[in-house]
């Protein structure tokens, strides 16, 4: 009886067409166009399928009391005994429960959109990335099924619900399990773009990472002395090259750029001209130059792997131009590093047993290579868009970007959220465009022509984050849940828009710099036979390139560049002197009285300024005649100190800071305008984030010069709102010390600043506005 049944099943299988067999093998059911259902009712056939399949069949049982079983269901068990059955079981089971699977995917998408913000804030050190379920969007799931990868086990699914690990794409983006056969570990191998072995040997990437330093050279880097030289370039202007090792001196700018000589990794060389075309003028395009003059000089320095400080990056003029070129450099570095690892994987696989593995040292102690620090989510969005454009511009079809829908939802913005009648200066609109949330972090892994967003940090090549987002992961000393091992092998650190961090919290930047390139506390599964020797020697910080971009020169930003950058290849800083200060943009007829205070050092200057103000400046303004006095305070700590003193002395004043409520702001502005209150204490951060026009100012006191030079002229020009009849009584007083040299030069110009700082006089007067 059993033999006859088996023979009948074999006949049924042999009677199927190839299309029917393929559909049966893939989906566990007959193609709907060829379904032959038995005419008479039969008991339900019990098959050993997955739980999801049983659940879906039980759901159908509630609809039909008598199940009409297809012949294909009877043949399914027979198919499972075939040689290919083991590899297809999981696919059959997943399709058997397709209804339930679709429902799970839908619920996950809703969870990602609704809870994304909460997840970002609640991450701990063990889970540095926002959690997500193991199921991806339907499109990503389909692409994974086409690749033929089996689904993860139930244990892995359970883990993925607790921490985002992107299980479906882990093997696809793993450096340990992938190979590049044709390139054999050469990060510059590009058949169309390489220029022979001589040029490959000069590849800046290989020259940088393969340089073997000696201990005496490290001691020389740590020494204070360094050689400096100045040179002027056409676009960047005055450059200061500094190095502690003589062999790494100045770099000369290229007159003409040949992409084939820049050692750009494929496909960047062919994609860059198209991606960068919006920034090229017609004159540059006619010469077939892929870079603007500024980009060409910036990339020349970046590609030499020297540290760079560029303090003239503004959101209104050249911000996107600079962002394009540092994204090109970062992506080029990652593609070369990954190609070297994948090529060496193929070499190790083909080598004979017992061969020395020491020649395959090609990675750090952890995978992340590039850290890009940006202030807002909008900035991160633009960086990722540039990465995608550089990888897919030359291809006919788009590259595979995992979690793209979630990324757009969390980092994009709704144009309708902006108030329609809000009028602000152009530079404000440029800085605060899009999503301005400042708490985020994003892991990005890049492999060949695919990008995975929201990758776990230890599986990422690039980390894009804000200082606050990194601070919440790094944590503080004494906290149980903190993690900074992922920063141990950062090879390129890019800090963009550094001036904005002065308006956020500069302590977060300092905290980051104190935890980068330290030895990790755990191994994180690293193969130590593949780790470069300088990483094992804890010399990673001497190989790290730091690119620092800011809109201004500030002592705190300078300290990062001078005290936290140890690149053995040296440093390049742009040091252009401001010939004209922002005082020239003041249109109000106004006397500006600059009063110099004496201080022994920059720390004592804080107390010296406070005592100078309350003892020599404030008494002159206590008279009722000197009403409508606005006190501009850059530091929040100074603001709190002054506010407490004014309360203690019971002076007539109101105060506005970045934390003041809307009602409090309106009330303070109204009291000040009507003269109900004599003083208004006003913080710089409030002006930065709000840019409100304060009406009724007759007397202006700059407790300290503004961080942004153009804020000086903006606040002074608010005094014209007081009315033309009041101009004769307007006054402006500025406090400064010798430690404010950069700020003074930015306001009055370098020549006048030199005279003011070197003069024996403590009071200097400037008059602006028309005198006719």
KOLMARSE-301798 format. One record per residue (C-alpha): residue in three letters; x, y, z. Coordinates in steps of 0.2 Angstrom, whole numbers, padded with zeros to 4 digits, always signed. Layout:
REM residues N
alaXYZ ...
END
This chain:
REM residues 772
unk+0000+0000+0000 unk+0014+0012+0004 unk+0023+0008-0012 unk+0008+0011-0022 unk+0005+0028-0013 unk+0023+0033-0016 unk+0022+0028-0034 unk+0007+0039-0036 unk+0015+0054-0029 unk+0030+0052-0040 unk+0018+0051-0055 unk+0010+0067-0050 unk+0027+0076-0048 unk+0032+0070-0065 unk+0016+0077-0073 unk+0020+0094-0067 unk+0028+0107-0079 unk+0044+0116-0075 unk+0035+0131-0070 unk+0024+0122-0059 unk+0038+0113-0051 unk+0048+0129-0048 unk+0033+0137-0040 unk+0029+0122-0029 unk+0048+0122-0023 unk+0048+0141-0020 unk+0031+0144-0012 unk+0025+0127-0006 unk+0009+0128-0016 unk+0003+0127-0034 unk+0003+0142-0045 unk-0015+0149-0045 unk-0017+0147-0063 unk-0014+0129-0063 unk-0023+0124-0046 unk-0032+0108-0048 unk-0043+0105-0033 unk-0051+0088-0029 unk-0069+0087-0031 unk-0074+0078-0015 unk-0070+0083+0002 unk-0055+0076+0011 unk-0049+0077+0029 unk-0036+0090+0031 unk-0018+0084+0027 unk-0006+0087+0042 unk+0011+0093+0036 unk+0026+0097+0046 unk+0027+0115+0043 unk+0033+0130+0054 unk+0022+0138+0067 unk+0018+0152+0056 unk+0011+0140+0043 unk+0000+0131+0055 unk-0007+0148+0062 unk-0011+0154+0044 unk-0019+0137+0040 unk-0029+0138+0056 unk-0035+0155+0051 unk-0042+0148+0035 unk-0050+0134+0044 unk-0061+0146+0053 unk-0067+0152+0036 unk-0070+0135+0029 unk-0076+0121+0040 unk-0071+0108+0027 unk-0054+0112+0020 unk-0052+0107+0002 unk-0034+0101+0001 unk-0024+0103-0015 unk-0014+0089-0022 unk+0001+0100-0020 unk-0001+0100-0001 unk+0000+0081-0002 unk+0016+0082-0012 unk+0025+0094-0001 unk+0031+0081+0011 unk+0038+0071-0004 unk+0047+0087-0010 unk+0055+0089+0007 unk+0064+0072+0005 unk+0073+0078-0011 unk+0092+0083-0010 unk+0088+0102-0011 unk+0074+0101+0003 unk+0085+0107+0017 unk+0090+0123+0009 unk+0072+0127+0004 unk+0063+0123+0020 unk+0065+0140+0028 unk+0059+0149+0012 unk+0044+0137+0012 unk+0040+0140+0030 unk+0042+0159+0028 unk+0030+0159+0013 unk+0017+0148+0022 unk+0015+0161+0035 unk+0015+0176+0023 unk+0000+0184+0030 unk+0007+0185+0047 unk+0024+0191+0041 unk+0016+0205+0031 unk+0007+0211+0046 unk+0023+0210+0056 unk+0032+0221+0044 unk+0018+0234+0044 unk+0018+0235+0062 unk+0037+0237+0063 unk+0036+0252+0050 unk+0023+0261+0061 unk+0034+0258+0077 unk+0049+0265+0068 unk+0040+0281+0063 unk+0031+0284+0079 unk+0045+0279+0092 unk+0061+0284+0082 unk+0064+0300+0093 unk+0061+0291+0109 unk+0073+0277+0104 unk+0087+0289+0100 unk+0086+0296+0117 unk+0085+0280+0127 unk+0100+0271+0119 unk+0113+0265+0131 unk+0132+0261+0129 unk+0128+0243+0124 unk+0116+0248+0111 unk+0123+0264+0103 unk+0111+0264+0089 unk+0092+0265+0089 unk+0084+0248+0091 unk+0073+0241+0077 unk+0065+0225+0074 unk+0073+0211+0064 unk+0060+0213+0049 unk+0065+0227+0037 unk+0053+0236+0025 unk+0045+0225+0012 unk+0056+0231-0002 unk+0072+0226+0008 unk+0064+0209+0012 unk+0061+0205-0006 unk+0078+0209-0011 unk+0085+0198+0003 unk+0074+0184-0003 unk+0080+0186-0021 unk+0098+0184-0015 unk+0093+0167-0008 unk+0099+0170+0010 unk+0089+0160+0023 unk+0080+0169+0037 unk+0087+0171+0054 unk+0083+0159+0068 unk+0070+0163+0082 unk+0084+0167+0094 unk+0092+0180+0083 unk+0074+0187+0080 unk+0072+0189+0099 unk+0089+0198+0101 unk+0084+0210+0087 unk+0069+0216+0096 unk+0080+0221+0110 unk+0094+0229+0101 unk+0095+0235+0082 unk+0107+0223+0074 unk+0100+0223+0056 unk+0102+0204+0055 unk+0096+0202+0037 unk+0111+0213+0031 unk+0125+0208+0043 unk+0133+0195+0032 unk+0131+0206+0016 unk+0141+0220+0024 unk+0153+0210+0034 unk+0171+0213+0030 unk+0176+0196+0037 unk+0166+0185+0025 unk+0167+0195+0009 unk+0180+0194-0005 unk+0186+0204-0020 unk+0194+0192-0031 unk+0200+0203-0045 unk+0209+0217-0034 unk+0219+0206-0023 unk+0220+0218-0009 unk+0226+0234-0018 unk+0215+0248-0013 unk+0220+0258-0028 unk+0217+0245-0041 unk+0205+0252-0054 unk+0207+0246-0072 unk+0201+0262-0080 unk+0208+0275-0068 unk+0225+0268-0061 unk+0240+0274-0070 unk+0252+0260-0067 unk+0262+0253-0053 unk+0272+0268-0050 unk+0257+0279-0047 unk+0249+0266-0036 unk+0265+0266-0025 unk+0262+0284-0022 unk+0244+0282-0017 unk+0242+0294-0002 unk+0231+0281+0007 unk+0244+0268+0006 unk+0258+0280+0010 unk+0249+0286+0026 unk+0244+0269+0034 unk+0259+0260+0029 unk+0271+0272+0036 unk+0280+0264+0051 unk+0285+0276+0065 unk+0298+0273+0077 unk+0298+0278+0096 unk+0310+0292+0094 unk+0298+0300+0081 unk+0284+0298+0093 unk+0294+0307+0106 unk+0298+0321+0094 unk+0279+0323+0090 unk+0275+0324+0109 unk+0289+0338+0111 unk+0283+0355+0110 unk+0294+0362+0097 unk+0288+0361+0079 unk+0294+0369+0062 unk+0281+0381+0054 unk+0281+0390+0037 unk+0269+0401+0029 unk+0263+0402+0011 unk+0249+0410+0001 unk+0238+0400-0010 unk+0226+0408-0023 unk+0209+0403-0015 unk+0213+0398+0003 unk+0224+0413+0006 unk+0237+0413+0020 unk+0242+0395+0025 unk+0252+0390+0040 unk+0261+0373+0038 unk+0267+0365+0054 unk+0276+0349+0057 unk+0286+0340+0070 unk+0294+0328+0058 unk+0305+0336+0045 unk+0301+0324+0031 unk+0283+0330+0030 unk+0284+0348+0025 unk+0274+0359+0014 unk+0262+0354+0000 unk+0261+0363-0016 unk+0244+0366-0025 unk+0240+0357-0041 unk+0238+0370-0056 unk+0227+0357-0065 unk+0218+0342-0058 unk+0218+0326-0067 unk+0206+0314-0058 unk+0216+0299-0064 unk+0231+0305-0053 unk+0221+0308-0037 unk+0219+0290-0034 unk+0200+0290-0032 unk+0192+0274-0029 unk+0180+0267-0042 unk+0167+0274-0045 unk+0171+0290-0037 unk+0182+0296-0051 unk+0168+0295-0064 unk+0154+0300-0052 unk+0162+0316-0045 unk+0161+0328-0060 unk+0142+0325-0061 unk+0139+0326-0043 unk+0149+0342-0041 unk+0143+0350-0057 unk+0130+0362-0048 unk+0145+0371-0040 unk+0156+0373-0055 unk+0155+0389-0065 unk+0154+0390-0084 unk+0172+0396-0084 unk+0178+0381-0074 unk+0167+0368-0084 unk+0174+0375-0101 unk+0191+0369-0094 unk+0185+0352-0089 unk+0190+0355-0071 unk+0180+0344-0059 unk+0184+0355-0044 unk+0181+0373-0040 unk+0197+0383-0035 unk+0192+0381-0017 unk+0188+0363-0018 unk+0204+0359-0027 unk+0215+0367-0014 unk+0205+0359+0000 unk+0206+0342-0007 unk+0225+0344-0011 unk+0227+0346+0008 unk+0215+0332+0013 unk+0223+0320+0001 unk+0240+0323+0009 unk+0232+0317+0025 unk+0238+0332+0035 unk+0226+0340+0048 unk+0217+0355+0042 unk+0208+0370+0050 unk+0198+0380+0038 unk+0189+0395+0048 unk+0180+0403+0033 unk+0166+0390+0030 unk+0149+0398+0030 unk+0132+0391+0028 unk+0127+0405+0016 unk+0142+0405+0004 unk+0153+0390+0003 unk+0146+0378+0016 unk+0139+0365+0003 unk+0155+0367-0008 unk+0166+0362+0007 unk+0154+0348+0012 unk+0155+0340-0005 unk+0174+0339-0005 unk+0176+0332+0013 unk+0162+0318+0009 unk+0172+0314-0007 unk+0188+0312+0004 unk+0179+0302+0018 unk+0171+0290+0006 unk+0187+0287-0004 unk+0196+0283+0011 unk+0183+0270+0017 unk+0182+0262+0000 unk+0200+0260-0001 unk+0202+0253+0017 unk+0187+0240+0014 unk+0195+0235-0003 unk+0211+0231+0005 unk+0203+0220+0018 unk+0192+0211+0006 unk+0206+0208-0006 unk+0217+0201+0008 unk+0202+0190+0013 unk+0204+0182-0004 unk+0223+0180-0002 unk+0221+0172+0015 unk+0208+0160+0008 unk+0219+0155-0006 unk+0236+0154+0003 unk+0244+0137+0008 unk+0243+0132+0027 unk+0257+0137+0038 unk+0260+0154+0028 unk+0264+0169+0038 unk+0249+0180+0041 unk+0259+0195+0046 unk+0258+0203+0029 unk+0239+0205+0030 unk+0238+0219+0044 unk+0225+0230+0036 unk+0213+0236+0050 unk+0211+0244+0067 unk+0205+0237+0083 unk+0187+0242+0079 unk+0179+0244+0062 unk+0173+0263+0062 unk+0186+0273+0052 unk+0178+0290+0049 unk+0168+0300+0062 unk+0159+0315+0055 unk+0152+0327+0068 unk+0138+0339+0062 unk+0126+0350+0073 unk+0109+0345+0065 unk+0100+0331+0058 unk+0098+0341+0042 unk+0117+0341+0040 unk+0118+0322+0042 unk+0104+0320+0029 unk+0115+0330+0016 unk+0130+0320+0020 unk+0121+0304+0017 unk+0113+0310+0001 unk+0131+0315-0005 unk+0137+0297-0001 unk+0123+0290-0011 unk+0125+0301-0026 unk+0144+0297-0027 unk+0140+0279-0027 unk+0126+0278-0040 unk+0129+0293-0052 unk+0138+0282-0065 unk+0126+0267-0064 unk+0110+0264-0073 unk+0101+0258-0057 unk+0100+0265-0040 unk+0111+0257-0027 unk+0104+0247-0012 unk+0101+0258+0003 unk+0095+0249+0018 unk+0083+0258+0030 unk+0081+0272+0018 unk+0063+0275+0022 unk+0066+0276+0041 unk+0081+0288+0038 unk+0070+0300+0028 unk+0057+0299+0041 unk+0069+0303+0055 unk+0081+0315+0047 unk+0070+0324+0034 unk+0058+0339+0038 unk+0041+0345+0033 unk+0042+0362+0024 unk+0024+0366+0031 unk+0031+0366+0049 unk+0040+0382+0046 unk+0029+0398+0050 unk+0024+0407+0034 unk+0028+0425+0039 unk+0044+0422+0048 unk+0057+0434+0042 unk+0075+0431+0047 unk+0092+0436+0040 unk+0099+0425+0026 unk+0113+0417+0036 unk+0100+0412+0049 unk+0089+0404+0036 unk+0104+0394+0029 unk+0110+0388+0046 unk+0093+0383+0053 unk+0086+0375+0037 unk+0077+0358+0038 unk+0077+0347+0054 unk+0087+0356+0067 unk+0086+0342+0081 unk+0104+0341+0089 unk+0103+0324+0097 unk+0106+0310+0085 unk+0119+0297+0079 unk+0120+0286+0064 unk+0131+0271+0059 unk+0134+0269+0040 unk+0142+0254+0033 unk+0148+0254+0014 unk+0152+0239+0004 unk+0155+0240-0014 unk+0139+0247-0021 unk+0128+0246-0006 unk+0125+0257+0009 unk+0117+0251+0026 unk+0110+0265+0037 unk+0107+0262+0056 unk+0121+0250+0056 unk+0127+0245+0074 unk+0143+0255+0078 unk+0154+0241+0078 unk+0148+0236+0060 unk+0150+0253+0053 unk+0163+0261+0043 unk+0157+0279+0045 unk+0148+0287+0061 unk+0138+0303+0058 unk+0133+0311+0075 unk+0131+0327+0084 unk+0141+0331+0100 unk+0126+0328+0111 unk+0122+0311+0103 unk+0140+0305+0106 unk+0140+0312+0123 unk+0125+0301+0128 unk+0134+0286+0122 unk+0151+0289+0129 unk+0143+0294+0146 unk+0153+0300+0161 unk+0165+0292+0173 unk+0156+0282+0186 unk+0141+0278+0175 unk+0137+0259+0173 unk+0132+0260+0155 unk+0144+0269+0144 unk+0154+0264+0128 unk+0167+0273+0118 unk+0177+0258+0111 unk+0170+0262+0094 unk+0181+0278+0094 unk+0197+0268+0096 unk+0202+0266+0078 unk+0195+0282+0070 unk+0207+0287+0056 unk+0198+0303+0049 unk+0189+0315+0061 unk+0178+0328+0053 unk+0171+0342+0064 unk+0160+0353+0053 unk+0152+0369+0058 unk+0162+0370+0074 unk+0156+0387+0078 unk+0139+0381+0081 unk+0145+0370+0095 unk+0150+0385+0104 unk+0131+0390+0104 unk+0126+0372+0109 unk+0138+0365+0122 unk+0157+0365+0119 unk+0160+0353+0134 unk+0153+0339+0123 unk+0166+0342+0110 unk+0180+0342+0123 unk+0173+0326+0130 unk+0173+0318+0113 unk+0191+0323+0110 unk+0196+0316+0127 unk+0189+0298+0122 unk+0194+0296+0104 unk+0208+0284+0099 unk+0209+0276+0116 unk+0213+0257+0118 unk+0196+0248+0119 unk+0191+0239+0135 unk+0185+0224+0125 unk+0191+0215+0110 unk+0174+0215+0100 unk+0178+0200+0090 unk+0193+0207+0082 unk+0206+0196+0073 unk+0222+0203+0081 unk+0233+0195+0066 unk+0225+0208+0055 unk+0227+0223+0066 unk+0240+0236+0061 unk+0254+0238+0072 unk+0252+0256+0076 unk+0234+0252+0083 unk+0242+0238+0094 unk+0255+0251+0100 unk+0241+0263+0105 unk+0248+0275+0092 unk+0231+0278+0082 unk+0230+0296+0087 unk+0246+0300+0078 unk+0239+0293+0062 unk+0222+0301+0064 unk+0218+0315+0051 unk+0207+0329+0059 unk+0198+0341+0047 unk+0190+0356+0057 unk+0178+0368+0048 unk+0172+0384+0056 unk+0164+0400+0052 unk+0176+0410+0063 unk+0192+0409+0073 unk+0190+0407+0091 unk+0202+0402+0105 unk+0192+0387+0110 unk+0192+0380+0092 unk+0210+0384+0091 unk+0214+0374+0107 unk+0206+0358+0099 unk+0217+0360+0084 unk+0233+0364+0094 unk+0231+0352+0109 unk+0221+0337+0103 unk+0228+0334+0085 unk+0244+0324+0084 unk+0245+0319+0066 unk+0263+0314+0061 unk+0261+0322+0044 unk+0258+0339+0051 unk+0245+0352+0051 unk+0238+0366+0039 unk+0229+0381+0046 unk+0221+0395+0036 unk+0225+0411+0044 unk+0218+0426+0034 unk+0219+0443+0043 unk+0202+0452+0043 unk+0207+0469+0036 unk+0189+0477+0038 unk+0179+0474+0054 unk+0161+0472+0056 unk+0160+0489+0063 unk+0160+0496+0046 unk+0142+0488+0043 unk+0135+0499+0057 unk+0123+0512+0049 unk+0118+0521+0065 unk+0126+0537+0069 unk+0134+0530+0086 unk+0149+0533+0096 unk+0158+0516+0101 unk+0168+0517+0117 unk+0180+0503+0119 unk+0186+0501+0137 unk+0201+0489+0140 unk+0202+0480+0157 unk+0218+0472+0164 unk+0219+0453+0168 unk+0234+0442+0172 unk+0227+0427+0162 unk+0212+0421+0153 unk+0205+0413+0168 unk+0206+0428+0179 unk+0199+0439+0165 unk+0182+0432+0170 unk+0182+0439+0187 unk+0191+0455+0182 unk+0178+0459+0169 unk+0164+0457+0182 unk+0172+0468+0194 unk+0177+0481+0181 unk+0158+0481+0175 unk+0150+0483+0192 unk+0163+0496+0199 unk+0167+0507+0184 unk+0153+0504+0170 unk+0137+0501+0179 unk+0137+0516+0190 unk+0137+0527+0175 unk+0121+0519+0169 unk+0111+0519+0185 unk+0104+0536+0183 unk+0086+0537+0177 unk+0092+0547+0162 unk+0102+0532+0155 unk+0086+0521+0153 unk+0083+0509+0139 unk+0100+0500+0142 unk+0103+0483+0134 unk+0117+0473+0141 unk+0124+0460+0128 unk+0131+0445+0137 unk+0139+0431+0126 unk+0142+0418+0141 unk+0128+0410+0150 unk+0138+0409+0166 unk+0141+0428+0165 unk+0123+0431+0162 unk+0118+0421+0177 unk+0131+0430+0188 unk+0124+0447+0182 unk+0106+0442+0184 unk+0109+0437+0202 unk+0119+0453+0206 unk+0105+0464+0198 unk+0092+0455+0209 unk+0103+0457+0224 unk+0105+0476+0221 unk+0086+0477+0217 unk+0089+0486+0200 unk+0075+0489+0188 unk+0079+0476+0175 unk+0072+0461+0164 unk+0082+0447+0157 unk+0080+0436+0141 unk+0090+0420+0138 unk+0088+0405+0127 unk+0078+0396+0140 unk+0065+0410+0143 unk+0047+0406+0138 unk+0038+0415+0124 unk+0027+0424+0136 unk+0042+0429+0146 unk+0051+0436+0131 unk+0035+0446+0125 unk+0033+0453+0143 unk+0052+0458+0144 unk+0052+0466+0127 unk+0036+0476+0131 unk+0043+0482+0148 unk+0059+0487+0140 unk+0051+0496+0125 unk+0039+0506+0137 unk+0053+0510+0149 unk+0045+0501+0163 unk+0062+0492+0166 unk+0078+0501+0164 unk+0090+0487+0160 unk+0088+0472+0148 unk+0101+0458+0150 unk+0102+0449+0134 unk+0111+0432+0130 unk+0121+0429+0114 unk+0113+0411+0112 unk+0096+0419+0112 unk+0101+0430+0098 unk+0108+0416+0089 unk+0093+0404+0090 unk+0079+0418+0089 unk+0086+0433+0080 unk+0072+0444+0087 unk+0073+0463+0085 unk+0074+0472+0101 unk+0065+0489+0100 unk+0069+0504+0111 unk+0088+0502+0113 unk+0096+0519+0117 unk+0111+0513+0127 unk+0121+0497+0123 unk+0134+0488+0133 unk+0144+0474+0126 unk+0149+0465+0142 unk+0161+0455+0130 unk+0163+0456+0111 unk+0151+0444+0102 unk+0157+0427+0096 unk+0151+0430+0078 unk+0158+0447+0072 unk+0142+0451+0062 unk+0132+0451+0078 unk+0140+0467+0083 unk+0133+0476+0068 unk+0116+0468+0069 unk+0114+0473+0088 unk+0120+0490+0085 unk+0109+0493+0070 unk+0094+0488+0081 unk+0096+0505+0089 unk+0089+0514+0074 unk+0072+0506+0079 unk+0072+0518+0093 unk+0068+0533+0081 unk+0078+0546+0072 unk+0074+0559+0086 unk+0083+0548+0099 unk+0099+0546+0089 unk+0108+0561+0097 unk+0108+0552+0114 unk+0113+0534+0109 unk+0128+0527+0117 unk+0138+0510+0115 unk+0151+0504+0127 unk+0162+0488+0124 unk+0173+0479+0137 unk+0188+0470+0131 unk+0205+0463+0136 unk+0221+0458+0128 unk+0214+0440+0128 unk+0200+0445+0116 unk+0212+0450+0102 unk+0204+0439+0089 unk+0187+0446+0093 unk+0193+0464+0093 unk+0202+0461+0076 unk+0186+0454+0068 unk+0176+0469+0074 unk+0187+0484+0071 unk+0200+0477+0059 unk+0217+0470+0062 unk+0227+0487+0061 unk+0216+0496+0073 unk+0215+0481+0085 unk+0234+0481+0086 unk+0234+0499+0090 unk+0221+0497+0104 unk+0230+0482+0112 unk+0247+0490+0112 unk+0242+0507+0117 unk+0244+0513+0134 unk+0227+0521+0134 unk+0213+0511+0140 unk+0199+0520+0131 unk+0196+0521+0112 unk+0182+0530+0103 unk+0175+0525+0086 unk+0160+0535+0077 unk+0149+0527+0064 unk+0135+0533+0053 unk+0133+0548+0042 unk+0139+0564+0050 unk+0132+0576+0037 
END
